[in-house]
Amino acid sequence: SYFLNVAEYHKTTGNLERELDIYKLVESIGETSQDQNLFKVYGELGIYYATEENCSERAIDYLQKSLNLSPKNSIYRVWLGWCLQENGDFSQAEKEYIFASKTSDPNINGLALLRLGQLYEKLNRWEEAIGILEIVCGIKVYDMECRSHLANSYFHMGNYHSAKDQYEVLLDRYPQHDEFQTNYDKVL
């Protein structure tokens, strides 16, 4: 739709307020016109409110509306999982990540699994976190974030050798990040 293209343009130019205005306009007319792209409008509004309002109820509502119209949309499902996690609904967040990870898109699959690994870290389910994060690191998407969380999980499990190995990879690939050196020094 024309309006969605205009909104996408404003997103790429960094004019988020204008993008939001267009999505709201499309939402207001979309319910009467049965626009097949309404799921995208709801999803993008959900992402906007997730980032601007720290996963507010409004963000969750828009993401759920989007998924009601397009249940297999994995990227909005990952965002919903993140918002549920941020609001303490860990079991539902886990379900959303697992569902989203079944996509064939390696970027979304990697993100869904990374977020699932982070959830397991948050819940001190270290073995599960390590298992998932090792898969994500193998996909080679989100390498830095994945290896950082994997090293942290190894550290908390008392596997300092594996934590050290991950920090060495991080220092080699991302030398500009001082926090990796600090964490590496802790495992020596």
N, C-alpha and C positions, 0 to 999 in steps of 0.2 A: 504494500500500500504506500501511497505517496507520503503520508504523514510519518510512517515508520522510517522511511528513507531520510526524511528531514530530521527526525529525532536522532537517527544514527549519525548523521552528519554533525549535529551539534555535540554529540557524545565524543566524536573523534577530534573536534576542535576544542574540547574542554569546557564548553558552555553547558554545564550540567543543569543550570536553572532553566534554560530554554528547552533543553531536552525533556526535563520534567514537565514543563508546561505543555509540551506537545503530547506527551504520554497521557497527561490528565485530560486533554482535549479529546484524544482518540478514545479514552475510556468513557468519557461522557456521551459520545455519539456511538461508540462501538456496541453497547448493549442493545441499542435499538436496531442497528444495522446488521447484527450478527456477524461482524467482521471475523473472519477465520484466524486473523492474527492477534485477536484479543489476548490470547494466552501470553504472547510476547510482551504486550503492553503491561499486563499484570506482573509478569516476571521481571521486567526491567524496573518497574516501580518498586517491586519487592527488593531487588538488589540495591536500588537507590536508597530506600529507607533502611536497609540493613547496614549500609555504610554510613549514612548520615545520621541515623538515630540509634546506632549500636544495637541492631537486631530487635527493634521495637515490635510490639504486637502488630502494628500496621504493616511492617515488613513481612511478618509471618502470614498475615491475612492475605496480602497480595500474592505471595509465593504459593500459598495454598489454592487461591483462586486460579492461578496460572496452571497449577498441576491438575486441578479439576477439569480444565479444558484440554490439557495435553499431558496426561499422566506419565508418559515415557520421556519427558524432557529432563534429561539428566542434570544439566547445569543448574536449573532452578531447584532441582531436588537437592543438590549439594549445598546450595545457598540456604535452603530450608533447614537442612541438617545442621549447618553451622549456626543458624539463628536459634534452633531448638537447643543445641548444645550450650550456647551462650546464655540461654534462659533456664538451664538446669534440667531439661528434659532429655537425659542421656540415652534412655532406651529407645525413644523415638528417633533421636538423631542417628543412632547406630543403624536403625532400620533404613533411614533415608540414604545414608552413605552406602550401605550394602546394595540397595536397589539401584542407586545411581552408578555404582561401580560395574554393573553388568553391561554398560554401553560398549560399543566397539571403538569409540573415539578414544585414543590413548591419552589425550590431554585431560579429558573429563574423567576417564577411568583413573588416571594417576592422581588427579585432584581428590576424587571421592575416597580413594584408598589412603591418601596422605591425611585427609581430615579424619578418617576412621582410626588411623594410627595415632594421631594427636588425641583423639577422644580416649583411646585406651591408655595413653600416657597420663592424661588428666585423671583417669580412674585408677591409676597405679596398677594397671593390668599389663605389666612390662613384657611378659612373654608374647602376648597377643600383639602388642605394639611392635615388637621386634619382627615378628613374623610378617605382619602387614607392611612395615616399612622396608623390609628387605625386598619385598615384591615391588614396591614403588621405586626403589633405587634401581632395580633391574629394568624397569620400564624406561629409565633415563629421562624422565620428565620431572621437573621440580627437584633436580639433583641436590642442590645446596640445602634446601629446606628439609628434604628427606634425610640426607646424611646427618644433618645437625640433630634432628629428632632421634634418629637411630643411635647416634653416639650417646645422647642423653639417656635413652632407654637402656643401652648397654651399661652405662655408668651406674644407673640406679639398680640394676640387677647384680652389680658387683663384678661384671665382666670388663675389667679395666683394660685388658689387652685389646679387646674388640673396639672399645670406646676410643682408645688411643689410635687404632688403625683408621677409624672413621675420621678422627680429627686430623690425622696426617693427610688423608685424601682431601679434606676440606682446605687445609692450609696450602696444599699444592695447587688446587684448582681456584681457590678464592683467597689469595694472600692479602687482599685489601680489607678483609674482615678481621679486625683485632680480637673480637670475642672468641674466635676459634683458637687463637693462640692462648688466651686466658684459660679457656676450658681444657685445652691440651695440657697446659702446665699443671692443672689440677689432677690429671690422671697419671702423671709421671711419678 
